[in-house]
Amino acid sequence: MRHVFLGALDVSRIGLGAMSMSGVYDVGQGSEAESIRAIHRALDLGVTHIDTAEAYGPFTNEELVGRALKGRRDQVVLATKFGVISHAGGVSGGLDSSPANIRTAVEGSLERLGTDYIDLYYQHRVDPDTPIEDTVGTLAELIAEGKVRHLGLSEAAPATIRRAHAVHPVTALQTEYSLWTRDVEAEILPLLRELNIGLVPYSPLGHGFLTGRLRSADDIADDDWRKNNPRFTGENFRRNLGIVDEVRAVAAEADATPAQIALAWLLAQGDDIAPIPGTKRAARVEENSGADAVRLSAGQLERLDNLTPAAGERHEESFMATIDR
């Protein structure tokens, strides 16, 4: 597996998002052993970048990742996140990136992950009630104390990124980026490159849509959150199948899977991009990691670049309201 740099942080250019191992999508109801096998297989294949968050579960995902990495911690760039759970007064809930909440959150994450440092610590969502300067100042203190090595932001707007970076260098921004979500190309990606900040795309497979395995809304379980996602409903679903069909056509030409084509396109966008496709299955880890070896021709890249934009907002309204703009 080839590596890239997020700022000064060396990571495998394909990582592993652990969120779906803790009850997200319709694949969370499985054995812990299955998830741990997936993490171990990722490490065996050269994946060094594992991403989790205290909010996943909540808390149980960090515990699972911690157990999976026991004895192998030094092989991993371990990323986790804070800020969408408030620990004030022992009550969980609400955006909170206040210095006191960060201090509580980091201690909990360190304990659950079974480590004494976090390689990449993200603010999960921007807290409108706490100046970003105060948040980043606290993270800088944690770096000085050795509890955190690099700081990141998630779903932050360009102005917020600039303000944060002025206090302490930001290593990475995590946001959605894929063949059907390309908003970052307008302002955010140029800014990240100006400031030498890496990009970590989450949902690089379009929440599974770009794998080509979903052909109808009936393929999604009733308790799967995608059932209400605008891009997975009604006419939008039908229109978005056109994107998948083109990806499938390129995959057939390249002797690869649609998922590998979607990831290979993303990797071709720059050496400062390190997607974290999520899964809990070792077979999917193997498939996703195989994208590292896929080489797209100039013509194939052009076809993918020119795909019709996805129909529908990328998240439902309540979720979009938490994204800094």
DOZA-639858 format. One line per 5 residues: number of its first residue (from 1); their letters; for each residue x, y, z of N, C-alpha, C. Coordinates in steps of 0.001 Angstrom, whole numbers. Each point is the difference from the previous one (the first is absolute). Layout:
! DOZA-639858
NUM	a	X,Y,Z,X,Y,Z,X,Y,Z | ...
END
This chain:
! DOZA-639858
1	mrhvf	842,-1198,0,-842,1198,0,876,1246,0 | -236,858,-989,749,1253,-23,-491,955,1085 | 846,958,334,-303,959,1053,-74,1409,-575 | -691,878,719,-51,1422,-320,215,771,1297 | 129,1302,-125,147,848,1176,-1227,890,164
6	lgald	-522,2,1209,-998,970,425,772,1034,803 | 291,1133,-602,926,909,646,1328,-726,156 | 442,-175,1254,1240,-731,272,-264,-1428,478 | -1253,-441,-54,-380,-1308,532,-37,-1040,-1114 | 812,-1033,123,98,-1070,-985,-1088,-1036,258
11	vsrig	-842,-265,-1016,-1066,-1001,122,-81,-829,-1273 | -546,-1215,116,-334,-758,-1200,-1047,786,-773 | 73,-33,-1312,-905,882,-745,-1425,-516,-32 | -231,-1228,426,-1344,-491,271,-47,-407,1466 | -954,570,727,-142,-323,1414,-1220,-861,235
16	lgams	-423,-52,1257,-1181,-774,376,-836,812,972 | -1240,277,-391,-944,645,903,-739,-1066,790 | -26,150,1313,-564,-1048,864,-1447,253,399 | -593,1104,-447,-1328,381,470,-1036,-1101,-183 | 17,-678,-1157,-1039,-979,-278,110,-1257,853
21	msgvy	1051,-94,797,152,-1140,899,-844,144,1254 | -645,1139,154,-765,256,1228,-1409,482,-304 | -738,-783,-767,-1424,226,-166,-421,1054,-983 | 874,374,-935,-361,983,-1012,-240,-739,-1315 | -811,543,-857,-492,-669,-1198,-769,-1250,452
26	dvgqg	-58,-1009,-857,-707,-1219,375,977,-1132,280 | 1253,366,250,1011,-1039,184,566,9,1415 | -618,734,890,533,82,1350,-355,-1176,874 | -1009,-783,-405,-440,-1104,829,775,-1265,-354 | 1225,-64,436,834,-1160,-268,957,-209,1136
31	seaes	799,-1018,-125,885,-326,1104,1167,966,85 | 441,218,1221,1198,801,212,1192,-678,-643 | 1,-1317,24,1110,-744,-596,151,320,-1478 | -1118,166,-688,34,335,-1422,668,1350,-224 | -345,966,830,598,1326,-123,1490,-37,306
36	iraih	379,-729,1008,1416,-85,358,785,-703,-1100 | -596,-1004,-619,663,-647,-1138,225,1006,-1130 | -985,857,-218,148,1008,-1054,1150,955,312 | 101,440,1234,1097,901,391,1343,-707,-151 | 84,-1236,464,1260,-733,-110,378,-233,-1465
41	raldl	-993,-288,-833,290,-200,-1419,504,1293,-627 | -586,1115,397,466,1289,-502,1476,213,348 | 352,-275,1232,1392,181,411,917,-924,-791 | -439,-1233,-208,812,-959,-753,232,458,-1438 | -970,730,-554,100,481,-1375,745,1326,-119
46	gvthi	453,533,1121,776,1237,-34,-777,1254,294 | -1262,-139,397,-771,1172,422,531,462,1347 | 351,1271,98,545,517,1260,-887,1062,641 | -1108,332,-649,-825,1136,426,-1381,-510,399 | -308,30,1296,-1278,-474,523,-733,1178,620
51	dtaea	-1276,161,-373,-780,1168,422,-1226,-424,807 | -185,634,1160,-1158,-244,857,-440,1322,613 | -877,-48,1003,-460,1203,692,-722,-416,1268 | 13,885,998,-718,-324,1230,-1502,-105,-255 | -498,699,-1019,-1439,6,-279,-485,-1292,-642
56	ygpft	906,-800,-549,-421,-1239,-647,-329,-1034,1071 | -1242,-326,90,-480,-939,1027,-1133,587,827 | 208,1045,796,1271,683,243,946,-820,882 | 1253,311,-104,1094,-528,811,418,-1423,-362 | -933,-848,-404,327,-1413,-188,954,-226,-1173
61	neelv	-21,886,-999,887,-190,-1138,1454,192,398 | 258,1002,822,1367,188,483,454,-1206,811 | -885,-544,805,360,-1178,795,354,-1172,-905 | -806,-195,-1041,250,-1096,-938,1346,191,-708 | 238,1207,-501,1263,276,-679,1169,-206,954
66	gralk	-159,430,1233,1058,-190,980,331,-1463,212 | -1031,-836,86,243,-1431,175,679,-591,-1237 | -428,439,-1180,573,-533,-1232,1475,367,-160 | 388,1153,523,1368,479,-186,938,-414,1129 | -508,-741,957,849,-429,1113,1181,-808,-532
71	grrdq	1186,448,337,1211,-648,-468,461,458,-1374 | -815,838,-671,356,464,-1349,-123,1519,-118 | -57,672,1130,-209,1448,-1,1051,740,-804 | 1239,-482,26,1067,725,-674,-62,-114,-1516 | -929,-808,-534,-169,-128,-1447,-1000,1012,-557
76	vvlat	-607,791,882,-1193,752,-399,122,1493,258 | -493,775,-960,-320,1405,229,-1460,-2,438 | -221,252,1271,-1321,-131,599,-665,1367,94 | -1160,101,-640,-754,1259,-15,-1319,-178,722 | -364,984,812,-1321,12,620,-480,1444,92
81	kfgvi	-1218,179,502,-628,1315,-68,-754,313,1291 | -159,1287,240,-752,517,1145,-934,1081,-495 | -920,417,861,-728,1238,-270,-1464,-114,-323 | -522,-1212,-241,-1443,-105,-204,-681,-625,1210 | 766,-237,1029,-530,-444,1293,479,976,1057
86	shagg	-919,524,772,356,876,1110,29,-809,1284 | 1103,91,715,153,-752,1242,-318,856,1227 | -464,1190,-213,-292,909,1112,-1064,-591,914 | 303,-76,1267,-959,-509,969,-348,-1457,-181 | 849,-723,-750,-256,-1413,-216,-1078,-284,-1016
91	vsggl	-459,1024,-709,-1066,-170,-981,614,-54,-1392 | -396,-987,-793,489,-122,-1363,-975,638,-963 | 538,745,-947,-853,586,-1022,352,1439,-275 | -29,386,-1273,218,1396,-365,1429,292,-389 | 166,901,-999,1335,412,-402,692,719,1145
96	dsspa	1253,-367,261,737,631,1095,1493,-183,-245 | 640,1085,-434,1447,-7,-182,671,976,965 | -629,191,1153,603,848,1024,1255,-673,549 | 947,772,486,1219,-597,543,-263,-1069,1059 | -943,248,895,-281,-988,1051,-531,-1298,-589
101	nirta	-866,113,-998,-560,-1219,-596,1063,-784,-759 | 906,704,-674,1079,-688,-711,859,-777,984 | 294,610,1130,830,-672,1015,-667,-1282,493 | -1302,63,211,-728,-1202,429,-28,-1034,-1113 | -271,456,-1212,-130,-913,-1136,1295,-737,-294
106	vegsl	1121,709,26,1250,-654,-377,378,-1092,997 | -269,235,1287,336,-1020,991,-846,-1254,-218 | -1271,195,-330,-858,-1141,-269,459,-772,-1225 | 360,718,-1052,444,-671,-1227,1301,-758,228 | 928,594,715,1260,-686,282,-239,-1307,755
111	erlgt	-888,49,977,-290,-1206,786,-661,-1070,-864 | -1008,395,-769,-713,-991,-818,883,-596,-1086 | 884,804,-557,882,-472,-1063,1206,-758,532 | 211,47,1306,1114,-719,595,1352,532,-427 | 103,1323,-78,1239,620,-454,283,1233,838
116	dyidl	1220,488,-68,321,1221,735,170,1201,-930 | -278,-194,-1281,14,1139,-922,-901,-292,-1183 | -527,1052,-596,-832,-69,-1200,785,665,-1124 | 143,-702,-1109,802,543,-1092,-667,1204,-665 | -1313,-97,-216,-723,1064,-711,-1339,207,695
121	yyqhr	-163,1155,627,-1186,283,814,-807,1088,-680 | -1206,-374,-437,-859,912,-754,-1073,650,866 | -283,1254,-294,-1265,582,419,-1056,-546,-952 | -960,-764,524,-941,-740,-837,-935,940,-771 | -480,1030,675,-793,1048,-633,340,1324,686
126	vdpdt	-23,1059,-777,316,1324,547,-1088,411,976 | 419,439,1168,-918,457,1046,-217,1503,-155 | -1192,434,-376,-223,1436,-222,75,830,1272 | -53,-661,1153,15,724,1269,1388,109,617 | 1005,-600,-629,1370,78,508,909,504,-1105
131	piedt	693,1125,203,911,487,-1042,999,-1080,-392 | 230,-165,-1280,914,-1038,-461,1397,218,578 | 341,1264,278,1311,283,588,140,-653,1377 | -1081,-9,789,46,-629,1314,124,-1517,-120 | -726,-558,-953,61,-1447,-217,1394,-426,-426
136	vgtla	546,683,-988,1322,-370,-505,1081,288,1036 | -186,1034,787,961,270,1063,88,-1151,990 | -1139,-579,328,-4,-1154,908,655,-1208,-657 | -270,-216,-1280,630,-1111,-712,1518,183,-62 | 443,1236,-170,1439,267,-6,619,-358,1350
141	eliae	-734,248,1077,483,-383,1331,107,-1521,111 | -971,-705,-535,38,-1472,46,1174,-546,-803 | 314,678,-1113,1166,-404,-784,1269,214,811 | 92,1138,669,1177,283,836,135,-1010,1134 | -1135,-501,485,9,-982,1087,242,-1420,-490
146	gkvrh	13,-212,-1307,252,-1318,-561,-1215,-899,-111 | -1177,513,312,-1210,-819,-83,-553,-69,-1421 | 314,1011,-790,-430,83,-1393,1231,368,-826 | 92,-549,-1208,1147,306,-852,-334,941,-1150 | -1202,-91,-518,-423,863,-1103,-1465,344,196
151	lglse	-401,1178,-485,-1403,382,142,-659,99,-1355 | -1301,-282,9,-776,59,-1226,-1342,668,219 | -635,358,-1092,-1344,558,3,-878,-879,-877 | -1291,5,277,-941,-750,-820,-1161,906,-382 | -317,27,-1280,-1113,800,-531,106,1473,397
156	aapat	1201,538,-97,231,1412,330,8,849,-1266 | -505,1201,98,-41,933,-1123,1374,634,-216 | 254,543,-1191,1309,607,-272,428,1043,1029 | -897,888,394,379,1034,967,409,-614,1325 | -698,-1041,432,336,-674,1256,1354,-683,-109
161	irrah	266,-612,-1140,1283,-672,-201,1140,1005,121 | -153,1157,-624,1050,1024,68,215,473,1433 | -1072,249,717,131,469,1381,662,-1048,872 | -371,-1257,-194,596,-1072,798,1487,-141,-300 | 329,18,-1262,1384,-209,-422,919,1122,478
166	avhpv	-570,1184,201,789,1130,490,418,-193,1451 | -744,-821,738,331,-261,1413,1011,-1129,113 | -226,-1070,-748,907,-1157,-8,-197,-726,-1330 | 1069,-504,-606,-161,-684,-1286,-1025,-1140,67 | -912,9,-939,-990,-1064,-135,580,-1045,-945
171	talqt	-54,-1254,376,576,-1072,-816,-954,-488,-1072 | -1286,-127,352,-941,-599,-953,-1399,563,182 | -720,22,-1095,-1428,290,19,-726,-1257,-454 | -1015,-387,757,-843,-1115,-408,-1344,543,-475 | -392,-419,-1182,-1299,370,-543,-370,-1014,-1059
176	eyslw	-1229,70,-464,-429,-929,-1040,561,441,-1348 | 559,-957,-734,519,265,-1343,-21,-1318,-764 | -610,15,-1143,-105,-1209,-815,-479,402,-1389 | -185,-987,-843,-509,275,-1342,-1370,656,7 | -738,-127,1101,-1320,642,-1,-114,1120,1026
181	trdve	1105,355,646,30,1149,910,1313,736,-223 | -42,1051,-817,1233,660,-414,50,1474,403 | -803,358,984,-71,1391,450,1368,567,383 | 870,-843,574,1273,493,534,915,549,-1085 | -252,-358,-1246,915,401,-1068,-31,1502,-259
186	aeilp	-1094,654,348,-143,1424,-305,899,882,865 | -128,-115,1316,745,874,906,886,-745,980 | -516,-1092,544,707,-643,1105,1308,-653,-439 | -27,-779,-1067,1219,-689,-413,1120,970,-374 | -271,1068,-745,1072,972,-253,552,621,1287
191	llrel	-877,267,971,459,566,1260,886,-982,749 | -409,-1260,52,807,-1008,695,1389,-84,-608 | 69,82,-1305,1313,-90,-655,834,1247,242 | -654,1126,104,724,1232,347,637,-113,1386 | -720,-626,931,450,-79,1391,728,-1306,338
196	niglv	163,-887,-983,624,-1307,212,-758,-839,1028 | -1313,-57,-192,-876,-823,825,-505,-1155,-864 | 68,-1214,518,-473,-1152,-750,-1517,-121,47 | -537,-764,-950,-1441,-230,-72,-285,-1475,246 | -904,-265,941,-430,-1366,313,-1470,-126,-379
201	pyspl	-297,-537,-1167,-1403,-140,-407,-693,-1142,735 | -1113,323,644,-836,-1078,520,-1073,-311,-1038 | -620,-1146,124,-998,-478,-973,503,121,-1433 | 1222,-473,-287,525,114,-1366,-741,-884,-996 | -832,-917,520,-801,-860,-873,-1468,425,-2
206	ghgfl	-245,1258,356,-1364,522,-41,-949,-782,885 | 435,-257,1247,-818,-775,946,-404,-1350,-596 | 889,-556,-817,-254,-1303,-592,-647,35,-1366 | -537,1146,-391,-706,82,-1285,935,-282,-1173 | 1244,481,88,925,-121,-1118,567,-1407,-155
211	tgrlr	-304,-895,925,448,-1385,-152,-821,-729,-1052 | -1156,541,-338,-866,-635,-990,-855,-1115,549 | 42,-207,1300,-757,-1115,584,-1443,359,300 | -307,1287,18,-1368,444,239,-644,392,-1324 | -1073,-651,-365,-674,306,-1255,-1413,522,215
216	saddi	-486,-73,1235,-1353,443,313,-31,402,1466 | -919,911,322,-173,376,1411,-401,-1195,841 | -554,-1024,-645,-393,-1213,726,1216,-790,484 | 1174,312,-547,1226,-674,432,510,533,1335 | -632,1061,510,439,635,1255,-966,-383,1104
221	adddw	520,-476,1108,-837,-413,1126,-770,1196,556 | -1165,-268,550,-858,1072,517,655,772,1140 | 886,-648,769,643,684,1123,1364,585,-373 | 311,5,-1286,1245,575,-496,-219,1498,-221 | 885,836,557,-194,1456,-94,-31,501,-1441
226	rknnp	593,-750,-914,-14,429,-1401,-1403,11,-593 | -912,-689,658,-1369,-63,-497,-599,1396,-134 | 496,955,812,-517,1368,-27,987,1002,-594 | 1135,-502,-489,971,901,-611,-529,455,-1361 | 55,1304,-284,-586,507,-1242,495,-686,-1264
231	rftge	1243,-438,-12,538,-603,-1214,-422,-1462,-186 | -590,-564,1032,-413,-1400,-53,-1518,-149,-118 | -688,1091,-236,-1463,-48,-6,-587,461,-1329 | -1129,-593,-352,-804,448,-1131,744,128,-1306 | -297,1073,-708,584,243,-1307,1505,198,75
236	nfrrn	474,550,1110,1441,193,150,740,-1332,-93 | -538,-1024,644,646,-1313,-49,136,-450,-1457 | -1094,99,-750,28,-461,-1393,1018,792,-827 | 17,1307,185,937,825,-760,1450,-315,369 | 236,-258,1276,1373,-254,447,526,-1354,-451
241	lgivd	-890,-886,-410,458,-1273,-559,810,222,-1281 | -259,1110,-677,776,309,-1200,1474,187,310 | 305,603,1151,1394,158,426,620,-1372,212 | -724,-852,699,512,-1335,308,212,-809,-1275 | -903,135,-941,127,-767,-1242,1272,372,-759
246	evrav	369,1278,20,1234,406,-661,1216,-530,758 | -61,22,1312,1089,-562,808,144,-1492,-280 | -1123,-689,-112,27,-1430,-297,617,-262,-1382 | -295,871,-954,554,-170,-1342,1524,151,12 | 487,996,722,1453,181,113,621,-1184,736
251	aaead	-685,-486,1016,508,-1144,753,165,-1219,-897 | -951,-218,-885,89,-1136,-914,1214,134,-922 | 275,1217,-447,1167,238,-852,1303,-231,742 | 32,409,1268,1239,-25,777,194,-1298,774 | -924,-940,-145,59,-1261,735,86,274,1500
256	atpaq	-900,843,455,-52,378,1415,-1458,39,425 | -243,230,1262,-1369,136,484,-399,1475,-12 | -1298,304,9,-410,1407,63,586,730,1210 | 56,-668,1140,575,640,1189,1458,372,-237 | 742,-887,-631,1409,290,-267,153,1157,-983
261	ialaw	-907,92,-967,58,1114,-951,-289,1317,710 | -1014,12,857,-337,1229,734,1169,456,864 | 671,-955,646,1146,351,839,1202,414,-851 | 226,-699,-1096,1134,338,-864,-155,1410,-575 | -1238,369,-362,-222,1368,-473,369,1009,1082
266	llaqg	-412,-278,1216,275,910,1111,1502,109,252 | 697,-1126,-30,1448,7,211,714,782,-1097 | -567,-4,-1198,619,709,-1119,-124,1513,133 | -784,482,952,-200,1441,172,1158,670,729 | 936,-778,559,1152,619,645,638,-877,1052
271	ddiap	1265,275,287,748,-767,997,-167,544,1406 | -972,874,179,-310,530,1329,-1409,-426,419 | -484,-1074,-615,-1356,-488,249,67,-1446,459 | -635,-305,1130,52,-1348,567,-1392,-419,461 | -790,-616,-882,-1370,-388,356,-42,-1102,1056
276	ipgtk	-1116,-40,721,-187,-1003,1055,-1303,-767,-250 | -53,-848,-1031,-1212,-784,-217,-328,-831,1226 | -1271,-23,355,-413,-711,1202,-580,-1363,-309 | 315,-966,827,-577,-1334,-92,269,-734,1298 | -686,-1105,178,300,-877,1120,375,-1388,-488
281	raarv	206,-141,-1297,235,-1317,-583,1394,-84,-637 | 710,-1068,299,1347,-174,-523,12,-50,-1522 | -1023,-615,-606,-47,-77,-1460,-82,1379,-630 | -762,888,620,-111,1359,-530,1311,769,220 | 674,-264,1116,1309,611,228,958,-388,-1119
286	eensg	-19,-1276,-372,870,-469,-1072,-351,677,-1324 | -1293,96,-278,-435,650,-1237,423,1467,-33 | -272,719,1078,339,1423,30,1499,227,-95 | 767,-810,701,1457,159,-29,549,-271,-1393 | -690,-844,-761,433,-300,-1356,-42,1199,-927
291	adavr	-721,1041,377,-43,1216,-822,1368,652,-118 | 889,-291,930,1347,561,-39,733,-396,-1278 | -372,-1155,-571,690,-505,-1189,-715,354,-1297 | -1155,649,75,-772,318,-1206,539,1287,-639 | 269,-73,-1287,469,1177,-731,-1042,353,-1067
296	lsagq	-562,1158,103,-997,451,-966,678,746,-1138 | -471,-242,-1217,550,715,-1152,-499,1436,5 | 631,838,-810,-428,1396,-102,-1446,74,-480 | -352,-868,-920,-1366,-3,-505,-1008,-413,1048 | 359,-999,796,-898,-443,1070,-169,1077,1057
301	lerld	1090,659,340,-89,1089,979,-890,1116,-521 | 120,312,-1281,-828,1057,-578,-1476,-376,49 | -315,-1253,-310,-1397,-444,62,-556,136,1411 | 800,-374,961,-455,83,1389,-100,1454,454 | 947,809,-430,-39,1428,357,-1283,661,-502
306	nltpa	-502,-471,-1116,-1136,646,-654,-1343,-632,344 | -28,-828,1020,-1265,-595,419,-1000,1079,417 | -1273,-256,-252,-1055,908,443,8,86,1519 | -49,1187,589,-24,113,1467,-1154,-781,610 | 209,-471,1224,-1036,-773,686,-1246,838,228
311	agerh	-1146,-656,-98,-1275,661,272,-318,-113,1481 | -364,1126,611,-359,0,1410,1119,508,892 | -383,584,1136,982,460,980,706,-1209,600 | 1241,179,437,764,-1160,465,-447,-527,1352 | -682,800,784,-549,-452,1280,-1378,631,184
316	eesfm	-777,-553,908,-1278,611,309,220,1307,750 | -1031,795,90,119,1380,477,603,111,1393 | -422,-860,933,492,106,1370,1510,-236,80 | 488,-920,-826,1427,-281,-7,758,1145,-659 | -524,528,-1097,671,1109,-683,109,1219,896
321	atidr	-915,145,945,6,1145,896,1224,8,917 | 649,-1163,183,1168,-73,874,1303,304,-751 | -86,177,-1304,1199,217,-805,309,1479,-80 | 1244,346,289,444,1390,1,39,530,-1430 | -584,1162,-226,-31,564,-1350,351,1479,22
END
